[in-house]
Amino acid sequence: MPLKLDSTGWGTNADGSKSSTFCIMCYEHGNFTKPEINSGEKMQQFVFELLRAKHIPKFLVKLMIRDIPKLERWSK
C-alpha cells in the first residue's frame, strides 16, 4: 500500500517509532504481520484472493499485484 494512502498509519519499528518503509497492515512492532507469507509470489496470491473476494475484475487485480515481488520486503 502506498504509505501516503495509508489512513490507518505507518507500521511501527521494534522501538515503537514509525516505519518509513512499511504500512501498519504489514509491519507492527518490528515484525511482519504475516510471517508465513515469505515470498513475493505468496504475497501476490494472498492479495489476489483478497481483491477477487471484493469482486474486482481479474485483469485489474493482475495489474495491481504485478510489482509485488519487486518491493523492498522481497529484495533481501
N, C-alpha and C positions, 0 to 999 in steps of 0.2 A: 504494500500500500504506500503510495507517495505520502511521506510524512506531513507535507503541507495540507493534505486532505484528511489527516488522522484526527477526527474530532474527539476521540477518547484519550488522546495524549500519547506521548512518546513512551517507548519502552524504558525500563529502568536498569541501570547497572547494579552490580553487587553492592556498591556503596550507597545506593539509593539515588544517585544522580541520574538525570535523564540521558538516555542513549541518543546520540545524534545519528545513529545508523538504522535502528530497528524500531518498529511500532510496538505498542503495548499488546497487540494481538499475537505477536511473535516472540516477544522478549520481555521477561519480567525478572527482576532481582538477579540479573547477570546470567540468566539461563533461558534457553529457548523453551517456549511453552509446549511444544510437541516434539520432544527429542526422538520419538520413533520415526519422524519424517527426517531422514538423514541424507537425502539427496534431492537435487533439483527436480528429478523425474518424479519422485514420490510427492513432492510438493505440488507439482503440476497436476498430478492425478487427484490429490486432495482438493485443490482449488477447482479443478474441472467439475468434480462431483458436487461441490457446494454451489457453484454457479448454475449448473444444469438443474439442480433441485429448485432453483429460483426461476426456472423456465427461460433462461437466457439462451438465445439460439446458439447452436453448437459452433457455427463459424465465428461468431463473436467471442465465444469462450476461448477458442483456439488462438485467436489473435491476442486476447488478453493474457494468456499464460505462456506464450511462446518464449519470452525472455526470462522466465523464472530461473532456469539453470545458470544464467549469466549474472545473477545477483551476488552481492558480496558474501552472503552466508555460504554459498556453494563454491566460492573461489579458493577455499583453503584445502 
